[in-house]
Amino acid sequence: MEFTIFTEPQQGFSYDDQLAFALAAERTGFDAFFRSDHYMRMGGGDPLPGPTDAWTTLAGLARETTAIRLGTLVSSATHRHPAVLAIQVAQVDAMSGGRVEFGLGTGWFEQEHRALGIPFPAQRFGPLEEQLAIVTGYWKTPVGETFSFAGEHYTLEEAPALPKPVQERMPVIVGGTGAKRTPRVAAQYATEYNLGFQPEDVIAERFAAVRAACERAGRDPQTLKLSVALPTLAGANEAELARRAAASGRTIEDWRGGRDIVGTPEQIAEKVARLRDLGAERVHFQLIDLRDVEHVEFLGTEVLPLLR
């Protein structure tokens, strides 16, 4: 199994906060550092220091880390033109020496789009599919040839299709809770299917759906990595858990509602074992407070050894 740190920097954290988190994750043995792709805080609270751009941040981290993989969970298809996105991701992959993972989803935060003047289409799945076709097609086009695309939402005419990623095949993560279209698109384009913020019965259902979608597409389901992303609260004892719960803006009772990953190292190991039994090959630990670097270090030193 693989284990990553997943963050939400739009909730009030700087590039330096993210760098400290990524370095701690790298130092303590996590496989990857992921961040969300949002430009506005969700809910109340202090808005400072303001948002950071996902791919600008990852470009910086690419030069300041050496081994940990870096990616978005997931980029919003509404935020960028797909040809520009293909160039950005390939460039960051080169800057990292081939450590980037590309996650893409439909985008959902309508208030954020209205605030920033970003178009929020009523039907967002069509643009997502076309973006996946364009970005992956752009990267696969042989050097010296051009890439063209004519769709309902995007048109490209003889694009140079450069630069190429360093990796021979860029990891592509498709995330979402849809029961039909998302599994189909994941089976067609993704190397990883990610399901976020769901209880175990829903995880089992969606994993079964994506395996079935692979079979319908003539793809071996074993070639598609299955992962979950869940809010995580770890501590050595009840007092530590309560302190971190309060810092997250939730009570410890809220955290223990049954969906999240919460508890001592032994309790977290039990939860991860159940996720593994459901088919999860990767767990993205979502940590809310990016100023609590000790949370990463605790997970890395006290929890990861039990999971490996």
Residue pairs with C-beta under 8 A, 6 or more apart in sequence:
1 272
1 276
1 280
1 281
1 282
1 283
1 307
2 31
2 32
2 227
2 281
2 282
2 283
3 30
3 31
3 282
3 283
3 285
3 304
3 307
4 25
4 30
4 31
4 32
4 33
4 34
4 69
4 282
4 283
4 284
4 285
5 21
5 22
5 25
5 30
5 32
5 33
5 34
5 284
5 285
5 287
5 296
5 299
6 34
6 35
6 36
6 73
6 229
6 284
6 285
6 286
6 287
7 13
7 18
7 21
7 33
7 34
7 35
7 36
7 286
7 287
7 290
8 35
8 36
8 38
8 42
8 286
8 288
9 17
9 18
9 35
9 36
9 51
9 52
9 57
9 290
10 36
10 38
10 39
10 40
10 41
10 42
10 51
10 52
11 41
11 42
11 45
11 288
12 41
12 45
12 46
12 47
12 48
12 49
13 49
13 52
13 290
13 291
14 49
14 52
15 52
15 57
15 60
17 290
17 291
18 35
18 52
18 57
18 61
18 290
19 60
19 61
19 64
20 290
20 293
21 33
21 287
21 290
21 293
21 296
22 33
22 61
22 64
22 65
22 68
22 70
23 64
23 65
24 293
24 296
24 297
24 300
25 32
25 33
25 68
25 296
25 300
26 33
26 65
26 66
26 67
26 68
27 297
27 300
28 296
28 297
28 299
28 300
28 301
28 304
29 300
29 304
30 68
30 296
30 299
30 300
30 304
31 68
31 69
31 282
32 68
32 69
32 70
32 71
32 101
33 61
33 65
33 68
33 69
33 70
33 71
34 70
34 71
34 72
34 73
34 101
34 103
34 284
35 54
35 57
35 58
35 72
35 73
36 54
36 72
36 73
37 54
37 72
37 74
37 75
37 76
37 79
38 51
38 76
38 109
38 112
39 51
39 53
39 79
39 112
39 116
40 51
40 109
40 111
40 112
40 115
40 116
41 47
41 51
42 109
43 249
45 249
54 72
54 75
55 72
55 75
55 85
55 88
55 89
55 92
58 70
58 71
58 72
58 92
58 96
58 100
59 91
59 92
59 95
61 70
61 96
62 70
62 92
62 95
62 96
62 97
62 99
62 100
63 95
63 96
65 96
65 99
67 99
68 99
69 99
69 100
69 101
70 92
70 96
70 99
70 100
70 101
71 100
71 101
71 102
71 103
71 171
71 173
72 101
72 102
72 103
72 104
73 103
73 173
73 175
73 194
73 196
73 229
73 284
74 103
74 104
74 105
74 173
74 174
74 175
74 194
75 85
75 102
75 103
75 104
75 105
76 105
76 106
76 107
76 108
76 109
77 104
77 105
77 106
77 107
77 124
77 127
77 128
77 131
78 106
78 107
78 113
78 118
78 119
78 120
78 121
78 124
78 127
79 107
79 118
80 88
81 154
82 130
82 131
82 134
82 135
82 138
82 154
83 134
83 138
83 156
83 159
85 131
85 135
86 134
86 135
86 138
86 139
87 163
89 100
89 102
89 135
89 165
89 170
90 139
90 163
90 164
90 165
90 170
91 163
92 100
93 99
93 100
93 165
93 166
93 167
93 170
94 163
94 165
94 166
96 166
97 166
98 165
98 166
98 167
100 165
100 167
100 170
100 171
101 170
101 171
101 172
101 173
101 192
102 135
102 170
102 171
102 172
102 173
103 172
103 173
103 174
103 175
103 194
104 128
104 131
104 132
104 135
104 172
104 173
104 174
105 128
105 174
105 175
105 176
106 124
106 125
106 127
106 128
106 176
107 113
107 120
107 124
110 120
112 118
113 119
113 120
114 120
121 127
125 178
125 181
125 185
126 152
126 153
127 153
127 154
128 185
129 185
130 149
130 151
130 152
130 153
130 154
131 154
132 172
132 174
132 185
132 188
132 189
133 149
133 151
133 189
134 147
134 149
134 151
134 154
134 156
136 170
136 172
136 189
137 147
137 149
138 147
138 159
138 161
139 161
139 164
139 165
139 170
141 147
141 161
143 162
143 164
145 161
146 158
146 159
146 160
146 161
147 156
147 158
147 159
147 160
147 161
148 156
148 157
148 158
148 159
149 155
149 156
169 191
171 191
171 192
172 189
172 190
172 191
172 192
173 190
173 191
173 192
173 193
173 194
173 227
174 182
174 185
174 186
174 189
174 190
174 192
174 193
174 194
175 182
175 193
175 194
175 195
175 196
175 229
176 182
176 195
177 195
177 196
177 198
177 202
177 206
179 205
179 206
179 209
180 209
182 193
182 210
183 193
183 206
183 209
183 210
183 212
183 213
184 213
184 216
184 217
186 193
186 210
186 213
186 224
187 210
187 213
187 214
187 216
187 217
187 219
187 224
188 217
190 224
191 224
191 225
192 224
192 225
192 226
192 227
192 282
193 207
193 210
193 224
193 225
193 226
193 227
194 227
194 228
194 229
194 284
195 202
195 203
195 206
195 207
195 226
195 227
195 228
195 229
196 228
196 229
196 230
196 284
196 286
197 229
197 230
197 231
197 259
198 206
198 228
198 259
199 258
199 259
200 274
200 275
200 278
203 228
203 275
203 278
203 280
204 278
204 279
207 226
207 278
207 279
207 280
210 221
210 224
210 226
211 221
211 224
211 279
214 220
214 221
214 223
214 224
215 221
225 281
225 282
226 279
226 280
226 281
226 282
227 280
227 281
227 282
227 283
227 284
228 275
228 280
228 282
228 283
228 284
229 283
229 284
229 286
230 259
230 260
230 261
230 283
230 284
230 285
230 286
231 255
231 259
231 260
231 261
231 286
231 288
232 260
232 261
232 262
232 268
232 285
232 286
232 287
232 299
233 241
233 244
233 245
233 248
233 255
233 260
233 261
233 262
233 263
234 241
234 244
234 261
234 262
234 263
234 264
234 265
234 268
234 295
234 298
234 299
234 302
234 303
235 241
235 243
235 244
235 263
235 264
235 298
236 264
236 265
236 298
236 302
237 264
238 252
241 252
241 255
241 262
241 263
241 264
242 252
244 289
244 292
244 295
245 251
245 252
245 254
245 255
247 288
247 289
247 292
248 255
248 288
248 289
249 288
255 262
256 262
261 268
261 271
261 272
261 283
261 285
262 268
262 271
263 271
265 302
265 303
265 306
266 306
268 303
268 306
268 307
269 303
269 306
269 307
272 283
272 307
275 283
285 299
287 295
287 296
289 295
